[in-house]
Amino acid sequence: MTITEIKSLPVSERIMLMEEIWDSLCHEHEPVKSPLWQQDILNDRLELINSKQATLISLQELKNTNR
């Protein structure tokens, strides 16, 4: 199935297709590796935390900033 064919489906059918694909992925036994750039970001953030240069906020503070 091509992207054009998928886009031509009604939204409800695309959602069902997406759910079926997601379901099939949930039953895979092969682990999915994260890309290296994500590990680099995590390492940078961990370094900031360990060096006490990071500004940490609570979940409530985060929620309040998005209003």
mmCIF file of the N, C-alpha and C atoms, coordinates in Angstrom:
data_MODEL
# 
_entry.id   MODEL 
# 
loop_
_atom_site.group_PDB 
_atom_site.id 
_atom_site.type_symbol 
_atom_site.label_atom_id 
_atom_site.label_alt_id 
_atom_site.label_comp_id 
_atom_site.label_asym_id 
_atom_site.label_entity_id 
_atom_site.label_seq_id 
_atom_site.pdbx_PDB_ins_code 
_atom_site.Cartn_x 
_atom_site.Cartn_y 
_atom_site.Cartn_z 
_atom_site.occupancy 
_atom_site.B_iso_or_equiv 
_atom_site.pdbx_formal_charge 
_atom_site.auth_seq_id 
_atom_site.auth_comp_id 
_atom_site.auth_asym_id 
_atom_site.auth_atom_id 
_atom_site.pdbx_PDB_model_num 
ATOM 1   N N  . MET A 1 1  ? 0.850   -1.171 0.000  1.00 0.00 ? 1  MET A N  1 
ATOM 2   C CA . MET A 1 1  ? 0.000   0.000  0.000  1.00 0.00 ? 1  MET A CA 1 
ATOM 3   C C  . MET A 1 1  ? 0.899   1.238  0.000  1.00 0.00 ? 1  MET A C  1 
ATOM 4   N N  . THR A 1 2  ? 0.591   2.172  -0.866 1.00 0.00 ? 2  THR A N  1 
ATOM 5   C CA . THR A 1 2  ? 1.387   3.392  -0.970 1.00 0.00 ? 2  THR A CA 1 
ATOM 6   C C  . THR A 1 2  ? 0.822   4.483  -0.047 1.00 0.00 ? 2  THR A C  1 
ATOM 7   N N  . ILE A 1 3  ? 1.605   5.515  0.146  1.00 0.00 ? 3  ILE A N  1 
ATOM 8   C CA . ILE A 1 3  ? 1.159   6.659  0.954  1.00 0.00 ? 3  ILE A CA 1 
ATOM 9   C C  . ILE A 1 3  ? -0.085  7.288  0.324  1.00 0.00 ? 3  ILE A C  1 
ATOM 10  N N  . THR A 1 4  ? -0.088  7.389  -0.990 1.00 0.00 ? 4  THR A N  1 
ATOM 11  C CA . THR A 1 4  ? -1.245  7.973  -1.687 1.00 0.00 ? 4  THR A CA 1 
ATOM 12  C C  . THR A 1 4  ? -2.498  7.158  -1.419 1.00 0.00 ? 4  THR A C  1 
ATOM 13  N N  . GLU A 1 5  ? -2.362  5.846  -1.454 1.00 0.00 ? 5  GLU A N  1 
ATOM 14  C CA . GLU A 1 5  ? -3.512  4.987  -1.169 1.00 0.00 ? 5  GLU A CA 1 
ATOM 15  C C  . GLU A 1 5  ? -3.967  5.149  0.275  1.00 0.00 ? 5  GLU A C  1 
ATOM 16  N N  . ILE A 1 6  ? -3.018  5.233  1.176  1.00 0.00 ? 6  ILE A N  1 
ATOM 17  C CA . ILE A 1 6  ? -3.355  5.404  2.598  1.00 0.00 ? 6  ILE A CA 1 
ATOM 18  C C  . ILE A 1 6  ? -4.078  6.726  2.805  1.00 0.00 ? 6  ILE A C  1 
ATOM 19  N N  . LYS A 1 7  ? -3.562  7.787  2.185  1.00 0.00 ? 7  LYS A N  1 
ATOM 20  C CA . LYS A 1 7  ? -4.183  9.106  2.341  1.00 0.00 ? 7  LYS A CA 1 
ATOM 21  C C  . LYS A 1 7  ? -5.586  9.160  1.753  1.00 0.00 ? 7  LYS A C  1 
ATOM 22  N N  . SER A 1 8  ? -5.859  8.289  0.811  1.00 0.00 ? 8  SER A N  1 
ATOM 23  C CA . SER A 1 8  ? -7.185  8.294  0.196  1.00 0.00 ? 8  SER A CA 1 
ATOM 24  C C  . SER A 1 8  ? -8.234  7.589  1.059  1.00 0.00 ? 8  SER A C  1 
ATOM 25  N N  . LEU A 1 9  ? -7.795  6.850  2.063  1.00 0.00 ? 9  LEU A N  1 
ATOM 26  C CA . LEU A 1 9  ? -8.725  6.166  2.964  1.00 0.00 ? 9  LEU A CA 1 
ATOM 27  C C  . LEU A 1 9  ? -9.400  7.167  3.884  1.00 0.00 ? 9  LEU A C  1 
ATOM 28  N N  . PRO A 1 10 ? -10.603 6.867  4.313  1.00 0.00 ? 10 PRO A N  1 
ATOM 29  C CA . PRO A 1 10 ? -11.242 7.726  5.325  1.00 0.00 ? 10 PRO A CA 1 
ATOM 30  C C  . PRO A 1 10 ? -10.428 7.675  6.629  1.00 0.00 ? 10 PRO A C  1 
ATOM 31  N N  . VAL A 1 11 ? -10.524 8.708  7.401  1.00 0.00 ? 11 VAL A N  1 
ATOM 32  C CA . VAL A 1 11 ? -9.764  8.808  8.644  1.00 0.00 ? 11 VAL A CA 1 
ATOM 33  C C  . VAL A 1 11 ? -10.007 7.601  9.542  1.00 0.00 ? 11 VAL A C  1 
ATOM 34  N N  . SER A 1 12 ? -11.237 7.177  9.651  1.00 0.00 ? 12 SER A N  1 
ATOM 35  C CA . SER A 1 12 ? -11.547 6.041  10.528 1.00 0.00 ? 12 SER A CA 1 
ATOM 36  C C  . SER A 1 12 ? -10.785 4.782  10.098 1.00 0.00 ? 12 SER A C  1 
ATOM 37  N N  . GLU A 1 13 ? -10.664 4.567  8.786  1.00 0.00 ? 13 GLU A N  1 
ATOM 38  C CA . GLU A 1 13 ? -9.938  3.395  8.296  1.00 0.00 ? 13 GLU A CA 1 
ATOM 39  C C  . GLU A 1 13 ? -8.435  3.542  8.515  1.00 0.00 ? 13 GLU A C  1 
ATOM 40  N N  . ARG A 1 14 ? -7.924  4.762  8.367  1.00 0.00 ? 14 ARG A N  1 
ATOM 41  C CA . ARG A 1 14 ? -6.491  4.989  8.623  1.00 0.00 ? 14 ARG A CA 1 
ATOM 42  C C  . ARG A 1 14 ? -6.164  4.750  10.088 1.00 0.00 ? 14 ARG A C  1 
ATOM 43  N N  . ILE A 1 15 ? -7.062  5.141  10.963 1.00 0.00 ? 15 ILE A N  1 
ATOM 44  C CA . ILE A 1 15 ? -6.848  4.900  12.394 1.00 0.00 ? 15 ILE A CA 1 
ATOM 45  C C  . ILE A 1 15 ? -6.849  3.405  12.676 1.00 0.00 ? 15 ILE A C  1 
ATOM 46  N N  . MET A 1 16 ? -7.766  2.685  12.079 1.00 0.00 ? 16 MET A N  1 
ATOM 47  C CA . MET A 1 16 ? -7.807  1.232  12.277 1.00 0.00 ? 16 MET A CA 1 
ATOM 48  C C  . MET A 1 16 ? -6.526  0.579  11.746 1.00 0.00 ? 16 MET A C  1 
ATOM 49  N N  . LEU A 1 17 ? -6.063  1.034  10.590 1.00 0.00 ? 17 LEU A N  1 
ATOM 50  C CA . LEU A 1 17 ? -4.831  0.514  10.012 1.00 0.00 ? 17 LEU A CA 1 
ATOM 51  C C  . LEU A 1 17 ? -3.647  0.796  10.929 1.00 0.00 ? 17 LEU A C  1 
ATOM 52  N N  . MET A 1 18 ? -3.599  2.010  11.458 1.00 0.00 ? 18 MET A N  1 
ATOM 53  C CA . MET A 1 18 ? -2.533  2.391  12.374 1.00 0.00 ? 18 MET A CA 1 
ATOM 54  C C  . MET A 1 18 ? -2.562  1.509  13.628 1.00 0.00 ? 18 MET A C  1 
ATOM 55  N N  . GLU A 1 19 ? -3.736  1.247  14.151 1.00 0.00 ? 19 GLU A N  1 
ATOM 56  C CA . GLU A 1 19 ? -3.859  0.395  15.335 1.00 0.00 ? 19 GLU A CA 1 
ATOM 57  C C  . GLU A 1 19 ? -3.394  -1.031 15.044 1.00 0.00 ? 19 GLU A C  1 
ATOM 58  N N  . GLU A 1 20 ? -3.711  -1.521 13.859 1.00 0.00 ? 20 GLU A N  1 
ATOM 59  C CA . GLU A 1 20 ? -3.266  -2.867 13.483 1.00 0.00 ? 20 GLU A CA 1 
ATOM 60  C C  . GLU A 1 20 ? -1.746  -2.930 13.366 1.00 0.00 ? 20 GLU A C  1 
ATOM 61  N N  . ILE A 1 21 ? -1.161  -1.897 12.779 1.00 0.00 ? 21 ILE A N  1 
ATOM 62  C CA . ILE A 1 21 ? 0.301   -1.848 12.670 1.00 0.00 ? 21 ILE A CA 1 
ATOM 63  C C  . ILE A 1 21 ? 0.924   -1.780 14.059 1.00 0.00 ? 21 ILE A C  1 
ATOM 64  N N  . TRP A 1 22 ? 0.369   -0.919 14.919 1.00 0.00 ? 22 TRP A N  1 
ATOM 65  C CA . TRP A 1 22 ? 0.895   -0.786 16.282 1.00 0.00 ? 22 TRP A CA 1 
ATOM 66  C C  . TRP A 1 22 ? 0.808   -2.122 17.021 1.00 0.00 ? 22 TRP A C  1 
ATOM 67  N N  . ASP A 1 23 ? -0.325  -2.789 16.877 1.00 0.00 ? 23 ASP A N  1 
ATOM 68  C CA . ASP A 1 23 ? -0.510  -4.104 17.499 1.00 0.00 ? 23 ASP A CA 1 
ATOM 69  C C  . ASP A 1 23 ? 0.547   -5.090 17.029 1.00 0.00 ? 23 ASP A C  1 
ATOM 70  N N  . SER A 1 24 ? 0.821   -5.081 15.739 1.00 0.00 ? 24 SER A N  1 
ATOM 71  C CA . SER A 1 24 ? 1.815   -6.020 15.201 1.00 0.00 ? 24 SER A CA 1 
ATOM 72  C C  . SER A 1 24 ? 3.206   -5.709 15.758 1.00 0.00 ? 24 SER A C  1 
ATOM 73  N N  . LEU A 1 25 ? 3.496   -4.435 15.969 1.00 0.00 ? 25 LEU A N  1 
ATOM 74  C CA . LEU A 1 25 ? 4.800   -4.052 16.519 1.00 0.00 ? 25 LEU A CA 1 
ATOM 75  C C  . LEU A 1 25 ? 4.931   -4.447 17.991 1.00 0.00 ? 25 LEU A C  1 
ATOM 76  N N  . CYS A 1 26 ? 3.841   -4.409 18.703 1.00 0.00 ? 26 CYS A N  1 
ATOM 77  C CA . CYS A 1 26 ? 3.864   -4.756 20.133 1.00 0.00 ? 26 CYS A CA 1 
ATOM 78  C C  . CYS A 1 26 ? 4.233   -6.218 20.361 1.00 0.00 ? 26 CYS A C  1 
ATOM 79  N N  . HIS A 1 27 ? 4.030   -7.047 19.368 1.00 0.00 ? 27 HIS A N  1 
ATOM 80  C CA . HIS A 1 27 ? 4.307   -8.473 19.509 1.00 0.00 ? 27 HIS A CA 1 
ATOM 81  C C  . HIS A 1 27 ? 5.655   -8.880 18.931 1.00 0.00 ? 27 HIS A C  1 
ATOM 82  N N  . GLU A 1 28 ? 6.439   -7.890 18.503 1.00 0.00 ? 28 GLU A N  1 
ATOM 83  C CA . GLU A 1 28 ? 7.782   -8.173 17.993 1.00 0.00 ? 28 GLU A CA 1 
ATOM 84  C C  . GLU A 1 28 ? 8.699   -8.502 19.160 1.00 0.00 ? 28 GLU A C  1 
ATOM 85  N N  . HIS A 1 29 ? 9.571   -9.438 18.939 1.00 0.00 ? 29 HIS A N  1 
ATOM 86  C CA . HIS A 1 29 ? 10.503  -9.818 20.004 1.00 0.00 ? 29 HIS A CA 1 
ATOM 87  C C  . HIS A 1 29 ? 11.878  -9.203 19.807 1.00 0.00 ? 29 HIS A C  1 
ATOM 88  N N  . GLU A 1 30 ? 12.094  -8.603 18.665 1.00 0.00 ? 30 GLU A N  1 
ATOM 89  C CA . GLU A 1 30 ? 13.378  -7.971 18.375 1.00 0.00 ? 30 GLU A CA 1 
ATOM 90  C C  . GLU A 1 30 ? 13.400  -6.571 19.003 1.00 0.00 ? 30 GLU A C  1 
ATOM 91  N N  . PRO A 1 31 ? 14.388  -6.298 19.833 1.00 0.00 ? 31 PRO A N  1 
ATOM 92  C CA . PRO A 1 31 ? 14.433  -4.968 20.451 1.00 0.00 ? 31 PRO A CA 1 
ATOM 93  C C  . PRO A 1 31 ? 14.725  -3.886 19.407 1.00 0.00 ? 31 PRO A C  1 
ATOM 94  N N  . VAL A 1 32 ? 14.163  -2.722 19.638 1.00 0.00 ? 32 VAL A N  1 
ATOM 95  C CA . VAL A 1 32 ? 14.386  -1.589 18.745 1.00 0.00 ? 32 VAL A CA 1 
ATOM 96  C C  . VAL A 1 32 ? 15.461  -0.718 19.378 1.00 0.00 ? 32 VAL A C  1 
ATOM 97  N N  . LYS A 1 33 ? 16.504  -0.458 18.623 1.00 0.00 ? 33 LYS A N  1 
ATOM 98  C CA . LYS A 1 33 ? 17.594  0.374  19.133 1.00 0.00 ? 33 LYS A CA 1 
ATOM 99  C C  . LYS A 1 33 ? 17.286  1.837  18.870 1.00 0.00 ? 33 LYS A C  1 
ATOM 100 N N  . SER A 1 34 ? 17.555  2.645  19.861 1.00 0.00 ? 34 SER A N  1 
ATOM 101 C CA . SER A 1 34 ? 17.404  4.082  19.679 1.00 0.00 ? 34 SER A CA 1 
ATOM 102 C C  . SER A 1 34 ? 18.565  4.599  18.836 1.00 0.00 ? 34 SER A C  1 
ATOM 103 N N  . PRO A 1 35 ? 18.321  5.655  18.070 1.00 0.00 ? 35 PRO A N  1 
ATOM 104 C CA . PRO A 1 35 ? 19.419  6.221  17.281 1.00 0.00 ? 35 PRO A CA 1 
ATOM 105 C C  . PRO A 1 35 ? 20.488  6.829  18.195 1.00 0.00 ? 35 PRO A C  1 
ATOM 106 N N  . LEU A 1 36 ? 21.716  6.866  17.712 1.00 0.00 ? 36 LEU A N  1 
ATOM 107 C CA . LEU A 1 36 ? 22.829  7.375  18.514 1.00 0.00 ? 36 LEU A CA 1 
ATOM 108 C C  . LEU A 1 36 ? 22.627  8.823  18.936 1.00 0.00 ? 36 LEU A C  1 
ATOM 109 N N  . TRP A 1 37 ? 21.962  9.622  18.115 1.00 0.00 ? 37 TRP A N  1 
ATOM 110 C CA . TRP A 1 37 ? 21.788  11.026 18.467 1.00 0.00 ? 37 TRP A CA 1 
ATOM 111 C C  . TRP A 1 37 ? 20.944  11.165 19.743 1.00 0.00 ? 37 TRP A C  1 
ATOM 112 N N  . GLN A 1 38 ? 20.018  10.226 19.971 1.00 0.00 ? 38 GLN A N  1 
ATOM 113 C CA . GLN A 1 38 ? 19.225  10.285 21.202 1.00 0.00 ? 38 GLN A CA 1 
ATOM 114 C C  . GLN A 1 38 ? 20.100  9.976  22.412 1.00 0.00 ? 38 GLN A C  1 
ATOM 115 N N  . GLN A 1 39 ? 20.996  9.005  22.285 1.00 0.00 ? 39 GLN A N  1 
ATOM 116 C CA . GLN A 1 39 ? 21.906  8.684  23.386 1.00 0.00 ? 39 GLN A CA 1 
ATOM 117 C C  . GLN A 1 39 ? 22.818  9.863  23.666 1.00 0.00 ? 39 GLN A C  1 
ATOM 118 N N  . ASP A 1 40 ? 23.252  10.559 22.627 1.00 0.00 ? 40 ASP A N  1 
ATOM 119 C CA . ASP A 1 40 ? 24.100  11.742 22.811 1.00 0.00 ? 40 ASP A CA 1 
ATOM 120 C C  . ASP A 1 40 ? 23.375  12.810 23.628 1.00 0.00 ? 40 ASP A C  1 
ATOM 121 N N  . ILE A 1 41 ? 22.109  13.033 23.320 1.00 0.00 ? 41 ILE A N  1 
ATOM 122 C CA . ILE A 1 41 ? 21.323  14.032 24.060 1.00 0.00 ? 41 ILE A CA 1 
ATOM 123 C C  . ILE A 1 41 ? 21.180  13.616 25.521 1.00 0.00 ? 41 ILE A C  1 
ATOM 124 N N  . LEU A 1 42 ? 20.877  12.341 25.751 1.00 0.00 ? 42 LEU A N  1 
ATOM 125 C CA . LEU A 1 42 ? 20.736  11.855 27.126 1.00 0.00 ? 42 LEU A CA 1 
ATOM 126 C C  . LEU A 1 42 ? 22.047  11.992 27.891 1.00 0.00 ? 42 LEU A C  1 
ATOM 127 N N  . ASN A 1 43 ? 23.149  11.679 27.239 1.00 0.00 ? 43 ASN A N  1 
ATOM 128 C CA . ASN A 1 43 ? 24.462  11.816 27.887 1.00 0.00 ? 43 ASN A CA 1 
ATOM 129 C C  . ASN A 1 43 ? 24.751  13.267 28.239 1.00 0.00 ? 43 ASN A C  1 
ATOM 130 N N  . ASP A 1 44 ? 24.422  14.187 27.324 1.00 0.00 ? 44 ASP A N  1 
ATOM 131 C CA . ASP A 1 44 ? 24.628  15.613 27.595 1.00 0.00 ? 44 ASP A CA 1 
ATOM 132 C C  . ASP A 1 44 ? 23.804  16.071 28.792 1.00 0.00 ? 44 ASP A C  1 
ATOM 133 N N  . ARG A 1 45 ? 22.562  15.616 28.852 1.00 0.00 ? 45 ARG A N  1 
ATOM 134 C CA . ARG A 1 45 ? 21.687  16.017 29.960 1.00 0.00 ? 45 ARG A CA 1 
ATOM 135 C C  . ARG A 1 45 ? 22.168  15.427 31.281 1.00 0.00 ? 45 ARG A C  1 
ATOM 136 N N  . LEU A 1 46 ? 22.607  14.185 31.243 1.00 0.00 ? 46 LEU A N  1 
ATOM 137 C CA . LEU A 1 46 ? 23.124  13.556 32.450 1.00 0.00 ? 46 LEU A CA 1 
ATOM 138 C C  . LEU A 1 46 ? 24.380  14.272 32.939 1.00 0.00 ? 46 LEU A C  1 
ATOM 139 N N  . GLU A 1 47 ? 25.212  14.697 32.006 1.00 0.00 ? 47 GLU A N  1 
ATOM 140 C CA . GLU A 1 47 ? 26.420  15.445 32.368 1.00 0.00 ? 47 GLU A CA 1 
ATOM 141 C C  . GLU A 1 47 ? 26.056  16.764 33.049 1.00 0.00 ? 47 GLU A C  1 
ATOM 142 N N  . LEU A 1 48 ? 25.040  17.446 32.539 1.00 0.00 ? 48 LEU A N  1 
ATOM 143 C CA . LEU A 1 48 ? 24.587  18.694 33.165 1.00 0.00 ? 48 LEU A CA 1 
ATOM 144 C C  . LEU A 1 48 ? 24.076  18.444 34.581 1.00 0.00 ? 48 LEU A C  1 
ATOM 145 N N  . ILE A 1 49 ? 23.340  17.367 34.761 1.00 0.00 ? 49 ILE A N  1 
ATOM 146 C CA . ILE A 1 49 ? 22.824  17.029 36.092 1.00 0.00 ? 49 ILE A CA 1 
ATOM 147 C C  . ILE A 1 49 ? 23.971  16.715 37.040 1.00 0.00 ? 49 ILE A C  1 
ATOM 148 N N  . ASN A 1 50 ? 24.901  15.881 36.596 1.00 0.00 ? 50 ASN A N  1 
ATOM 149 C CA . ASN A 1 50 ? 26.018  15.481 37.459 1.00 0.00 ? 50 ASN A CA 1 
ATOM 150 C C  . ASN A 1 50 ? 26.942  16.643 37.801 1.00 0.00 ? 50 ASN A C  1 
ATOM 151 N N  . SER A 1 51 ? 27.048  17.618 36.910 1.00 0.00 ? 51 SER A N  1 
ATOM 152 C CA . SER A 1 51 ? 27.913  18.775 37.161 1.00 0.00 ? 51 SER A CA 1 
ATOM 153 C C  . SER A 1 51 ? 27.180  19.887 37.899 1.00 0.00 ? 51 SER A C  1 
ATOM 154 N N  . LYS A 1 52 ? 25.911  19.618 38.269 1.00 0.00 ? 52 LYS A N  1 
ATOM 155 C CA . LYS A 1 52 ? 25.065  20.576 39.001 1.00 0.00 ? 52 LYS A CA 1 
ATOM 156 C C  . LYS A 1 52 ? 24.783  21.846 38.196 1.00 0.00 ? 52 LYS A C  1 
ATOM 157 N N  . GLN A 1 53 ? 24.857  21.754 36.878 1.00 0.00 ? 53 GLN A N  1 
ATOM 158 C CA . GLN A 1 53 ? 24.564  22.898 36.008 1.00 0.00 ? 53 GLN A CA 1 
ATOM 159 C C  . GLN A 1 53 ? 23.124  22.868 35.487 1.00 0.00 ? 53 GLN A C  1 
ATOM 160 N N  . ALA A 1 54 ? 22.435  21.772 35.716 1.00 0.00 ? 54 ALA A N  1 
ATOM 161 C CA . ALA A 1 54 ? 21.057  21.647 35.240 1.00 0.00 ? 54 ALA A CA 1 
ATOM 162 C C  . ALA A 1 54 ? 20.099  22.338 36.196 1.00 0.00 ? 54 ALA A C  1 
ATOM 163 N N  . THR A 1 55 ? 19.055  22.902 35.641 1.00 0.00 ? 55 THR A N  1 
ATOM 164 C CA . THR A 1 55 ? 17.986  23.467 36.449 1.00 0.00 ? 55 THR A CA 1 
ATOM 165 C C  . THR A 1 55 ? 16.859  22.458 36.466 1.00 0.00 ? 55 THR A C  1 
ATOM 166 N N  . LEU A 1 56 ? 16.586  21.920 37.627 1.00 0.00 ? 56 LEU A N  1 
ATOM 167 C CA . LEU A 1 56 ? 15.542  20.906 37.755 1.00 0.00 ? 56 LEU A CA 1 
ATOM 168 C C  . LEU A 1 56 ? 14.273  21.549 38.294 1.00 0.00 ? 56 LEU A C  1 
ATOM 169 N N  . ILE A 1 57 ? 13.133  21.119 37.743 1.00 0.00 ? 57 ILE A N  1 
ATOM 170 C CA . ILE A 1 57 ? 11.846  21.626 38.220 1.00 0.00 ? 57 ILE A CA 1 
ATOM 171 C C  . ILE A 1 57 ? 10.931  20.433 38.491 1.00 0.00 ? 57 ILE A C  1 
ATOM 172 N N  . SER A 1 58 ? 9.919   20.685 39.290 1.00 0.00 ? 58 SER A N  1 
ATOM 173 C CA . SER A 1 58 ? 8.960   19.624 39.614 1.00 0.00 ? 58 SER A CA 1 
ATOM 174 C C  . SER A 1 58 ? 7.984   19.445 38.453 1.00 0.00 ? 58 SER A C  1 
ATOM 175 N N  . LEU A 1 59 ? 7.266   18.354 38.494 1.00 0.00 ? 59 LEU A N  1 
ATOM 176 C CA . LEU A 1 59 ? 6.254   18.099 37.475 1.00 0.00 ? 59 LEU A CA 1 
ATOM 177 C C  . LEU A 1 59 ? 5.192   19.193 37.518 1.00 0.00 ? 59 LEU A C  1 
ATOM 178 N N  . GLN A 1 60 ? 4.826   19.630 38.699 1.00 0.00 ? 60 GLN A N  1 
ATOM 179 C CA . GLN A 1 60 ? 3.814   20.680 38.823 1.00 0.00 ? 60 GLN A CA 1 
ATOM 180 C C  . GLN A 1 60 ? 4.315   21.983 38.197 1.00 0.00 ? 60 GLN A C  1 
ATOM 181 N N  . GLU A 1 61 ? 5.584   22.306 38.414 1.00 0.00 ? 61 GLU A N  1 
ATOM 182 C CA . GLU A 1 61 ? 6.144   23.528 37.805 1.00 0.00 ? 61 GLU A CA 1 
ATOM 183 C C  . GLU A 1 61 ? 6.117   23.415 36.283 1.00 0.00 ? 61 GLU A C  1 
ATOM 184 N N  . LEU A 1 62 ? 6.421   22.237 35.769 1.00 0.00 ? 62 LEU A N  1 
ATOM 185 C CA . LEU A 1 62 ? 6.380   22.029 34.326 1.00 0.00 ? 62 LEU A CA 1 
ATOM 186 C C  . LEU A 1 62 ? 4.969   22.214 33.785 1.00 0.00 ? 62 LEU A C  1 
ATOM 187 N N  . LYS A 1 63 ? 4.000   21.637 34.487 1.00 0.00 ? 63 LYS A N  1 
ATOM 188 C CA . LYS A 1 63 ? 2.611   21.768 34.068 1.00 0.00 ? 63 LYS A CA 1 
ATOM 189 C C  . LYS A 1 63 ? 2.184   23.241 34.058 1.00 0.00 ? 63 LYS A C  1 
ATOM 190 N N  . ASN A 1 64 ? 2.633   23.998 35.028 1.00 0.00 ? 64 ASN A N  1 
ATOM 191 C CA . ASN A 1 64 ? 2.254   25.406 35.125 1.00 0.00 ? 64 ASN A CA 1 
ATOM 192 C C  . ASN A 1 64 ? 2.874   26.245 34.022 1.00 0.00 ? 64 ASN A C  1 
ATOM 193 N N  . THR A 1 65 ? 4.024   25.832 33.489 1.00 0.00 ? 65 THR A N  1 
ATOM 194 C CA . THR A 1 65 ? 4.671   26.625 32.432 1.00 0.00 ? 65 THR A CA 1 
ATOM 195 C C  . THR A 1 65 ? 4.016   26.441 31.084 1.00 0.00 ? 65 THR A C  1 
ATOM 196 N N  . ASN A 1 66 ? 3.216   25.406 30.923 1.00 0.00 ? 66 ASN A N  1 
ATOM 197 C CA . ASN A 1 66 ? 2.590   25.135 29.636 1.00 0.00 ? 66 ASN A CA 1 
ATOM 198 C C  . ASN A 1 66 ? 1.175   25.678 29.530 1.00 0.00 ? 66 ASN A C  1 
ATOM 199 N N  . ARG A 1 67 ? 0.800   26.555 30.409 1.00 0.00 ? 67 ARG A N  1 
ATOM 200 C CA . ARG A 1 67 ? -0.560  27.100 30.378 1.00 0.00 ? 67 ARG A CA 1 
ATOM 201 C C  . ARG A 1 67 ? -0.601  28.408 29.660 1.00 0.00 ? 67 ARG A C  1 
# 
